[in-house]
Amino acid sequence: MDKALQEIKFSVLDLSPITEGNTAAAAFKNSLDLAQHAEKWGYKRYWVAEHHNMPGIASSATAVLIGYIAGGTNTIRVGSGGIMLPNHAPLIIAEQFGTLESMYPGRIDLGLGRAPGSDQMTAYALRRSSKRDGSDFPEQLEELRNYIQPYEHTMLPVRAIPGEGMDIPIWLLGSSSFSARLAGECGLPFAFASHFSPDYTLPALEAYRNNFRPSVVLEKPYIMVGANIIVAETEEKATMLATSSQQQFLSLVRGKPTKLKAPVSNMDEIWNGNEKAIVEQQLRTSIIGTPKTVEKKLRQFIDETNADEIIVNSQIFHHSERLKSYQMLSELVNN
């Protein structure tokens, strides 16, 4: 059955972009301002993502930023999209999110990924080991889940305080089928990174649904998909605004990540043919245009994925334009 736009929940994925000429301090202020507007505009949740060694992304200390965002808002759910579990001891994550849930009860989400969120050298700097490749992610997940169980259910010799006995929703995040299958087997909600891994979207969602087992957390599958969405008054303006995210992805392709750059009128002056093909392939599911265009593409995307929720990433250089894009999207999906 086709889902109407009004049946879908919409959320915000914020990488807290550091724009060229600005600092992390400015990025954090912009993130809080966007979160406050998103709350007013009816977005379900506001997630920030763990990335390291990225000059254009300020959300490396993810749990700290979540506390800042939650402290400046009132009702919107705030969480991680996600915390890269192999970078951390499960006990630390249980304590951090137990602390956040204690401060902001009923508003904290814990989204977990198994990728490093960085290059291998940075992963080593974080983990102090080259052996932590994410293969033990299921064991780490089980350990973390045990720490937030009531103590009488586990009787663990080491306890997460605060953390144990708390209702902290855990989501698994992924860009392939590994976490999709695991989320299904555990009966957990699943979020897929469609915004940068479009080729694996439908296979991963199928794997999640096929492997889903009802649990005390969920009776049936629940799917969130990521989408790059930029809404503007004209097609030309939306296309130009999108060149900032294209330049950011291009910097990753070149192995030289940068701060988020201002939009340009002609990307062909910046990339070569091969680079253009790579960037456009990875970002090909981006939804960019006027409200009418975005509505049409959104309906197609929802029909293809049958998602329950869409988490929206909008890497736009000017903060005022980023606000405007999210506002126009909220008006589109709430009317």
JOFEN-V536501 format. One record per pair of residues at least 24 apart in sequence whose C-alpha atoms are under 6 Angstrom apart, sorted by the first residue. I is the first residue (numbers start at 1). J is the second residue. D is the distance in whole Angstrom. If there is no record, write none. Layout:
i j d
I J D
I J D
This chain:
i j d
5 333 6
6 333 6
6 334 6
8 308 6
8 309 5
9 309 5
10 43 5
10 44 6
10 309 6
10 310 5
10 311 6
11 43 5
11 44 5
11 45 5
11 311 4
12 46 5
12 311 5
12 312 5
13 47 5
13 48 6
13 311 6
13 312 5
13 313 5
14 48 5
15 48 6
15 49 6
15 57 6
16 57 6
16 58 5
16 59 6
17 56 5
17 57 5
18 56 5
18 57 6
18 259 6
19 259 5
19 260 4
20 259 5
20 260 6
20 261 5
24 58 6
32 69 6
36 73 6
39 76 5
45 76 5
45 77 4
45 78 6
46 78 5
47 78 6
47 79 5
47 80 5
47 81 5
48 80 5
48 81 5
49 80 6
49 81 5
49 82 5
50 82 6
50 83 6
51 117 5
52 118 5
55 258 5
55 259 5
56 258 6
56 259 4
56 260 5
77 107 4
77 108 6
78 108 5
79 108 5
79 109 4
79 110 6
80 110 6
80 111 5
81 111 5
82 111 5
82 112 5
82 113 6
83 112 5
84 112 6
84 113 5
84 114 5
85 114 6
86 114 6
86 134 6
87 127 6
90 144 5
94 163 5
95 160 5
95 162 6
95 163 5
98 162 5
98 163 4
99 162 6
109 169 5
110 170 5
111 170 6
111 171 4
111 172 6
112 172 5
112 173 6
113 173 5
176 200 6
176 204 6
177 204 4
180 204 6
180 208 5
181 207 6
181 208 5
181 211 6
184 208 5
184 211 5
184 212 4
185 211 6
185 212 5
185 213 5
187 212 6
187 213 5
187 214 5
187 215 5
187 218 6
189 222 5
190 223 5
191 223 6
191 224 4
191 225 6
192 225 5
193 226 5
194 225 6
194 226 5
195 226 5
195 227 5
195 228 5
196 282 5
196 283 6
223 307 5
223 308 5
224 307 6
224 308 6
224 309 5
224 310 5
225 310 5
226 310 6
226 311 5
226 312 6
227 312 5
228 286 5
228 312 6
228 313 5
228 314 6
229 286 6
229 287 5
229 288 6
229 314 6
230 288 5
230 314 6
230 325 6
231 289 5
231 290 6
231 325 5
232 290 5
233 290 6
234 290 5
235 289 5
235 290 6
238 288 6
238 289 5
245 315 5
262 317 6
